[in-house]
Amino acid sequence: MEESHIEDAETQNKLEVAPALISVHPSQKSVAVAVGSDLRVFDLIENCSVTLVDESDGSSHKDSIRAIRYGATGKLFVSAGDDKLVKIWSTDSWRCLNTICSEKRVTAVAISSDDSHVCYADKFGVVWVVELDGILEGKVSPSKKGAQLLSHYCSIITSLEFSPNGQYILSADRDFKIRVTVFPKKPLEGAHEIQSFCLGHTEFITCTAFVSTPEVTQGYLMSGSGDSTVRLWDITSGSLLDTCEVSTVAGHVESNESESPTQVTVTDICTIPNSSLAAVTVQSFQGIFLLSCDMAAHSLSVTKVINIPGESFIPTSISVSAATRLLWMVSGASNLPGSNHPGFSRVQVISCIETESSSILGDEHIPGGTKLLEQLQGKVPIEESVMSAAAEAVRAAMSSLLMKKQYSDEKREFRKRTRNDKKTTQ
């Protein structure tokens, strides 16, 4: 009975609910949304949908996309996920330049500021690196596999970031830690020098981002977690500079002091380029709030909360371009059990995010208008009840994935015997 129960759980994991993701070109030339295995891109310059050209074996993604990202220059775009594929795209032609086959499911990606390397992390805690120098000019032969850069030893890596100057690569995991590693001159030979560890979170880390200003170009690291906090770090020393508790601000903790505080998960952080501000999303909260970092005092504070009225819109991912300062948000999910909408998304945009006059744009005022929305979220209207169910499904899926499970000795031994990589062929 117990073994059957475990097998059922493992089968269900093959259809894990995946949140919708959004990423905006640094100059807002295009916007990309990923829902399940579907990658949708809209060209804001030509005001039309983009046709992706993928001539690699198997072409498009076959399973949920878990990470999408534009490079700092806007020339490259990367998508990766549960199908163990990492696809690197040219944003000029939207042709797939390279498809890398990962050994395990991919959980996070990062692109170096000079577009010379792509790093990706898998569910076993390994970070891999692919050398791309010359790929945009067709000077390199596409590789099929990355080289191992570093490892977190069987801890799911949830976020990857290059430091603003490219000196370090940061990897955060579900075991509450952030590793700061010196990015080597010869990455294909591995990264062997650890600069620091940022330790202080008490639950899994979900997201990281650098906040920097023209005066403080190296900036500081912000991290969000399942412990209801956003924390500020000096990555050189690994020092914790400040902690901002967000659940109270978001209204998730009751005023009754006899009740214990309820933890909520910070799901995404998006820093505003060349400013001390960052937008933050919190699980189950219908809106976003703005954090300000005092660079001199090394402190974090909530400066504004923006509620999204009228519909059950709980952002699952946010992004901003350096050019327009518009904050793009998406809400949605794929693989919803028992739903007529196996995968859907809803896109919203906030203007003037840094000012008191910030506002949520109507559909007709979003860049690209209804044409963009039809491409990124589909033509079928989504009921509020479905959006609410999706938000709860995403919350449960994230908790199941990142909360460390406790097993009895019997269950642990059974899981060891039935590991896929230990099964022998008859």
C-alpha positions in Angstrom: 0.0 0.0 0.0 2.7 2.4 1.0 4.8 1.7 -2.1 1.8 2.2 -4.3 1.1 5.5 -2.7 4.7 6.6 -3.4 4.5 5.5 -7.0 1.3 7.5 -7.5 3.0 10.6 -6.1 5.9 10.2 -8.5 3.5 9.8 -11.4 1.7 13.0 -10.5 4.9 14.9 -10.5 5.2 14.3 -14.2 2.4 16.8 -14.7 3.5 19.5 -12.2 1.7 22.8 -12.4 4.1 25.4 -13.9 3.6 29.2 -13.4 3.4 31.5 -16.4 6.6 33.5 -17.0 7.3 36.9 -18.7 10.4 38.6 -19.9 10.9 42.0 -21.6 13.6 43.0 -24.0 16.0 45.6 -22.3 14.9 48.2 -24.9 11.3 46.9 -25.0 11.6 45.7 -28.6 9.7 42.5 -27.7 8.0 40.7 -24.9 8.0 36.9 -24.3 5.6 34.8 -22.3 6.0 31.1 -21.5 3.0 29.0 -20.5 3.7 25.3 -20.1 5.7 24.2 -23.2 4.4 27.2 -25.2 6.7 30.1 -25.9 5.0 33.2 -27.2 6.8 36.3 -28.4 5.5 39.6 -29.6 7.5 42.2 -31.6 6.7 45.6 -30.3 8.6 47.4 -33.1 6.8 45.7 -36.0 3.6 45.3 -33.8 3.2 41.7 -34.8 3.6 38.2 -33.4 6.9 36.4 -33.8 7.3 33.1 -35.6 10.0 31.1 -33.9 12.4 29.3 -36.2 13.8 26.1 -34.7 15.6 23.7 -37.0 17.1 21.6 -34.2 16.1 18.0 -33.6 12.6 17.9 -32.0 12.1 21.6 -32.6 10.0 23.3 -29.8 9.9 22.6 -26.1 8.0 19.4 -25.2 7.4 20.1 -21.5 6.9 23.1 -19.1 9.3 26.0 -19.6 10.8 27.0 -16.2 13.1 29.8 -17.1 13.2 32.5 -19.8 15.6 35.5 -20.0 16.9 38.2 -22.4 20.6 38.9 -22.2 21.8 42.4 -21.1 22.5 43.5 -24.7 19.1 42.2 -25.9 20.7 40.1 -28.6 20.2 36.8 -27.0 17.2 35.0 -25.4 17.2 31.7 -23.5 14.4 29.3 -22.7 14.7 26.1 -20.7 12.7 23.7 -18.6 11.4 20.3 -17.7 12.2 18.8 -21.1 15.9 19.1 -20.3 16.5 21.4 -23.2 18.2 24.8 -23.1 17.4 26.8 -26.3 19.4 29.9 -27.2 17.7 32.3 -29.6 18.7 35.3 -31.7 16.3 38.1 -31.0 16.9 39.7 -34.4 15.7 36.6 -36.4 14.1 34.6 -33.6 16.0 31.6 -34.9 17.3 29.0 -32.5 21.1 29.3 -32.5 21.8 26.4 -30.2 20.0 23.6 -28.3 21.8 22.1 -25.4 20.6 18.8 -23.8 20.7 18.8 -20.1 21.1 15.7 -18.0 18.3 16.8 -15.6 15.4 19.2 -15.7 16.5 22.8 -15.9 15.4 25.3 -13.1 17.3 28.5 -13.8 19.4 30.3 -16.5 21.7 33.3 -16.7 23.5 35.0 -19.6 26.8 36.8 -19.1 26.8 40.6 -19.8 29.0 40.2 -22.9 26.9 37.3 -24.3 29.9 35.0 -24.2 28.4 32.4 -21.9 25.1 30.9 -20.9 24.8 29.1 -17.5 22.0 26.8 -16.5 21.1 24.9 -13.4 19.3 21.6 -12.9 17.2 20.0 -10.2 20.2 18.1 -8.8 22.0 21.3 -7.9 24.5 21.4 -10.8 25.3 24.5 -12.7 26.5 24.1 -16.3 28.2 26.5 -18.7 28.1 26.8 -22.5 30.6 29.0 -24.3 28.9 31.2 -26.9 31.7 33.6 -28.0 31.0 34.2 -31.7 27.6 32.4 -31.9 25.8 35.5 -33.2 28.2 35.7 -36.1 28.1 32.0 -36.7 31.7 31.5 -35.8 31.2 28.6 -33.4 29.7 25.1 -33.8 26.7 24.6 -31.6 27.4 22.2 -28.7 24.9 19.6 -27.5 26.0 19.7 -23.8 27.3 22.1 -21.3 30.4 21.8 -19.1 30.0 21.5 -15.3 30.8 24.7 -13.6 29.9 24.1 -10.0 27.6 22.1 -7.8 25.3 22.6 -4.8 25.2 18.8 -4.1 21.6 17.6 -4.6 19.8 20.9 -3.7 17.5 22.4 -6.3 18.9 25.6 -7.6 16.2 28.2 -7.9 18.0 31.3 -9.2 21.2 32.2 -11.2 22.6 35.7 -11.6 25.8 37.2 -12.9 27.0 40.2 -10.9 26.8 43.5 -12.7 30.6 43.5 -13.5 30.6 39.9 -14.5 33.1 39.0 -11.8 30.8 36.6 -9.9 28.0 34.1 -10.6 25.5 33.7 -7.9 23.4 30.5 -7.3 20.6 30.3 -4.8 18.9 27.0 -3.7 16.1 25.5 -1.7 18.4 24.9 1.3 18.3 28.6 2.3 21.8 29.6 0.9 23.3 31.8 -1.8 26.7 30.9 -3.1 28.9 33.6 -4.6 31.4 32.1 -7.0 34.2 33.8 -8.9 33.5 33.3 -12.5 36.7 31.9 -13.9 38.6 33.0 -17.0 38.3 29.5 -18.3 34.8 28.5 -17.3 34.8 25.2 -19.2 37.4 24.0 -16.7 35.1 24.6 -13.8 34.8 27.3 -11.1 36.9 26.5 -8.0 37.0 29.8 -6.1 34.1 30.6 -3.8 34.0 34.3 -2.8 31.3 34.0 -0.1 28.1 32.4 1.1 25.1 34.6 1.9 23.4 32.9 4.9 20.3 34.1 6.8 17.1 32.9 5.1 15.2 30.3 7.0 13.3 28.8 4.0 13.9 28.1 0.4 15.1 31.0 -1.8 13.0 31.8 -4.8 14.5 34.8 -6.6 17.5 37.1 -6.6 18.3 40.4 -8.4 20.9 43.1 -8.2 19.9 46.7 -7.3 22.4 49.3 -8.5 22.6 53.0 -9.2 25.0 55.1 -11.4 26.8 56.0 -8.1 27.0 52.4 -6.8 27.4 50.4 -10.0 28.4 47.1 -8.3 25.2 47.4 -6.3 23.8 45.0 -3.7 22.0 41.7 -4.0 18.3 41.3 -3.1 16.8 37.9 -2.4 13.3 36.7 -1.8 12.3 33.5 0.0 9.6 31.3 1.4 10.3 32.8 4.8 8.3 36.0 4.0 11.4 38.2 3.7 13.4 40.1 1.1 17.0 40.4 2.2 19.9 42.7 1.2 23.4 41.4 0.9 27.0 42.6 0.3 28.1 39.7 -1.9 31.9 40.4 -1.5 31.8 39.5 2.2 28.5 37.6 2.3 27.2 40.1 4.9 23.5 40.4 5.5 22.8 44.2 5.4 19.0 44.3 6.1 15.9 42.2 6.2 12.4 43.4 5.0 9.4 41.4 6.3 6.8 41.6 3.6 3.9 39.4 4.8 2.6 42.1 7.2 2.7 44.8 4.6 0.9 42.5 2.1 -1.9 42.0 4.6 -1.3 38.3 5.2 -0.8 38.6 8.9 -3.8 39.2 11.1 -3.7 42.0 13.7 -4.6 39.5 16.4 -1.4 39.1 18.4 -2.4 35.8 19.8 -2.2 34.2 16.3 1.2 33.2 15.0 2.4 35.0 11.9 1.6 33.3 8.6 4.6 32.8 6.2 4.1 33.7 2.6 6.5 33.2 -0.3 8.2 36.0 -2.2 7.8 34.8 -5.7 9.7 37.3 -7.9 11.9 40.4 -7.6 12.4 42.8 -10.5 14.8 45.7 -9.9 14.3 49.0 -11.7 17.5 49.7 -13.8 19.7 52.5 -12.6 17.6 53.1 -9.5 17.4 52.0 -5.9 13.9 50.5 -6.4 12.6 47.0 -6.9 9.2 45.5 -7.6 8.2 42.5 -5.6 5.5 39.9 -5.9 4.1 37.8 -3.0 2.3 34.5 -3.2 -1.5 35.0 -3.0 -1.3 38.8 -3.0 -3.2 40.5 -5.8 -0.7 43.2 -6.7 2.9 44.2 -6.3 4.8 46.4 -3.9 7.8 48.6 -4.4 10.9 48.3 -2.2 13.5 51.1 -1.9 17.1 50.4 -1.0 19.0 53.2 0.8 22.5 52.5 -0.6 24.2 54.6 2.0 22.4 53.2 5.0 22.2 49.7 3.6 18.5 49.4 4.4 15.3 48.2 2.7 11.9 49.6 3.1 8.5 49.3 1.4 7.6 52.6 -0.2 4.3 51.7 -2.1 1.8 48.9 -2.5 -0.1 48.7 -5.8 -3.3 46.6 -5.7 -4.8 45.2 -8.8 -8.5 45.6 -8.5 -11.4 44.0 -10.4 -10.1 40.5 -11.1 -8.2 37.6 -9.5 -4.9 38.7 -10.9 -2.0 37.3 -8.8 1.3 37.9 -10.7 3.4 34.8 -11.2 6.3 36.7 -12.9 7.3 40.3 -13.5 9.8 42.1 -15.8 10.8 45.6 -16.7 12.7 47.2 -19.6 15.4 49.8 -19.0 14.0 52.0 -21.8 10.4 52.6 -20.7 10.2 51.7 -17.0 6.9 49.9 -17.7 6.4 47.0 -15.4 5.1 43.9 -17.2 3.3 41.2 -15.2 1.8 37.9 -16.1 -0.6 35.6 -14.1 -1.3 32.1 -15.2 -0.3 28.4 -15.1 -0.2 25.2 -17.1 -1.2 21.6 -16.2 -4.1 22.7 -14.1 -5.8 19.5 -12.9 -9.4 19.1 -14.0 -9.5 22.4 -15.9 -10.7 23.1 -19.5 -7.8 25.5 -19.7 -4.6 23.4 -19.6 -2.5 26.5 -20.0 -3.4 30.1 -19.9 -1.9 33.6 -19.1 -3.2 37.1 -18.4 -0.9 40.1 -19.0 -1.0 43.4 -17.2 1.2 46.5 -17.3 1.9 49.2 -14.7 3.1 52.6 -15.9 5.2 55.2 -14.0 6.1 52.5 -11.5 8.5 54.9 -9.7 6.1 57.7 -9.2 3.0 58.4 -7.1 1.0 58.6 -10.4 1.6 54.9 -11.2 -1.4 53.2 -12.8 -2.5 49.9 -14.3 -2.9 50.3 -18.0 -6.1 49.3 -19.7 -5.8 46.6 -22.4 -6.1 49.1 -25.2 -3.3 51.3 -23.7 -0.7 48.5 -23.3 2.0 48.7 -26.0 0.8 46.4 -28.8 -2.7 46.7 -27.5 -5.2 43.8 -28.0 -3.1 42.4 -30.8 -0.3 41.7 -28.3 -2.7 40.3 -25.7 -4.2 37.9 -28.2 -0.7 36.6 -28.9 0.6 36.4 -25.3 -2.5 35.3 -23.5 -4.8 33.8 -26.2 -8.2 34.8 -27.5 -10.3 32.8 -25.0 -11.4 34.8 -22.0 -10.5 33.2 -18.7 -13.0 33.1 -15.8 -12.0 34.6 -12.5 -12.6 31.2 -10.8 -10.0 29.6 -13.1 -7.5 32.4 -12.3 -8.1 31.9 -8.6 -7.7 28.1 -8.9 -4.5 28.6 -10.9 -3.0 30.8 -8.1 -3.7 28.2 -5.5 -2.3 25.4 -7.8 0.9 27.4 -8.3 1.3 27.9 -4.6 0.8 24.2 -3.8 3.2 23.2 -6.6 5.9 25.6 -5.4 5.5 24.3 -1.9 5.7 20.7 -3.0 8.8 21.3 -5.1 10.8 23.4 -2.7 9.7 22.5 0.8 12.1 19.7 2.0 10.1 16.5 2.6 10.5 14.3 5.6 10.4 10.5 5.0 10.3 7.5 7.2 13.2 5.1 7.0 11.0 2.7 5.0 10.0 5.4 2.4 13.6 6.6 2.1 14.9 3.1 1.3 12.1 2.6 -1.2 12.9 5.8 -3.0 16.5 4.8 -3.1 15.7 1.5 -4.8 13.4 3.1 -7.3 15.5 6.1 -8.4 15.5 6.4 -12.2 19.2 6.7 -12.5 19.7 3.5 -10.4 17.3 1.2 -12.3 19.0 -1.5 -14.3 17.7 -2.7 -17.6 16.6 -6.3 -17.9 
